Amino acid sequence: MHTGRPLTSSIAAGFGGTAEALVGAPWWLTATLFALAIAGLIVAVVQLVFPQESKDRLAWWRDRRRHQQLRSQNPVPRGRRAPTRNPAEPASRAEADDS
């Protein structure tokens, strides 16, 4: 099983030398190399996170699909809670009109 450590450590070690070489370089060259470095790190992280073996990848996608189907059947409301009522206040307008 490949853990991705050599690629990640190579990228990290290369940052020091690249930063030193970019001192005094034009801004567009620095921006281009920075964007390429970020893209390389994203690829390395994706390879570390997602399974690489075919049967493991298939199982991962099946579990994800099953989770999405279950979630669509029983949606959990996000970010909204039921308003809490102060016990001293009437529960409805009818109770407020009666008093």
C-alpha positions as CSV (number, residue, x, y, z in Angstrom):
1,M,0.0,0.0,0.0
2,H,1.4,3.4,-1.0
3,T,1.1,6.0,1.7
4,G,2.2,9.0,-0.3
5,R,4.9,10.1,2.2
6,P,7.8,10.3,-0.3
7,L,5.8,12.6,-2.6
8,T,4.6,14.8,0.2
9,S,8.0,15.1,1.8
10,S,9.6,15.8,-1.6
11,I,7.1,18.6,-2.2
12,A,7.7,20.1,1.3
13,A,11.5,19.9,0.9
14,G,11.3,21.5,-2.5
15,F,9.6,24.6,-1.1
16,G,12.7,25.9,0.6
17,G,14.8,25.8,-2.5
18,T,12.1,27.2,-4.6
19,A,11.4,30.1,-2.3
20,E,15.1,30.9,-2.3
21,A,15.3,30.8,-6.1
22,L,12.2,33.1,-6.4
23,V,13.8,36.0,-4.6
24,G,13.8,38.8,-7.0
25,A,11.8,36.9,-9.7
26,P,9.0,38.5,-11.6
27,W,5.6,38.4,-10.0
28,W,4.0,36.3,-12.7
29,L,6.7,33.6,-12.4
30,T,6.1,33.5,-8.6
31,A,2.4,33.3,-9.0
32,T,2.6,30.5,-11.6
33,L,4.9,28.4,-9.5
34,F,2.8,29.0,-6.4
35,A,-0.3,27.8,-8.3
36,L,1.5,24.7,-9.6
37,A,2.7,23.9,-6.1
38,I,-0.8,24.2,-4.7
39,A,-2.2,22.0,-7.5
40,G,0.5,19.4,-6.7
41,L,-0.4,19.4,-3.0
42,I,-4.1,19.0,-3.8
43,V,-3.2,15.9,-6.0
44,A,-1.1,14.5,-3.2
45,V,-3.9,15.0,-0.6
46,V,-6.5,13.4,-2.9
47,Q,-4.3,10.4,-3.4
48,L,-3.8,10.0,0.3
49,V,-7.5,10.4,1.2
50,F,-9.3,8.3,-1.5
51,P,-8.7,4.6,-1.7
52,Q,-6.5,3.6,-4.7
53,E,-7.3,-0.1,-5.0
54,S,-10.1,-0.9,-7.4
55,K,-12.3,-2.9,-5.0
56,D,-11.7,-0.5,-2.1
57,R,-12.7,2.4,-4.3
58,L,-15.9,0.6,-5.4
59,A,-16.8,0.0,-1.8
60,W,-16.1,3.6,-0.9
61,W,-18.5,4.9,-3.6
62,R,-21.2,2.3,-2.7
63,D,-21.0,3.4,1.0
64,R,-21.2,7.1,-0.1
65,R,-24.2,6.4,-2.3
66,R,-26.0,4.4,0.4
67,H,-25.4,7.2,2.9
68,Q,-26.8,9.8,0.4
69,Q,-29.9,7.7,-0.2
70,L,-30.5,7.2,3.5
71,R,-30.0,10.9,4.1
72,S,-32.5,11.8,1.4
73,Q,-35.1,9.6,3.0
74,N,-34.7,11.1,6.4
75,P,-33.4,14.6,5.9
76,V,-31.9,16.3,8.9
77,P,-32.6,20.0,9.1
78,R,-29.4,22.0,9.2
79,G,-28.8,25.3,10.8
80,R,-32.4,25.8,12.1
81,R,-33.6,25.0,15.5
82,A,-37.2,25.2,16.8
83,P,-37.7,28.5,18.5
84,T,-37.7,28.2,22.2
85,R,-40.6,29.7,24.1
86,N,-40.2,31.7,27.3
87,P,-42.4,30.0,29.9
88,A,-43.7,33.4,31.1
89,E,-45.1,34.1,27.6
90,P,-48.4,32.6,26.4
91,A,-48.0,29.7,24.0
92,S,-50.3,31.2,21.3
93,R,-52.2,34.3,20.4
94,A,-55.5,32.7,21.7
95,E,-54.0,32.4,25.2
96,A,-52.8,36.0,24.9
97,D,-56.3,37.3,23.9
98,D,-58.0,35.4,26.8
99,S,-56.0,37.1,29.5
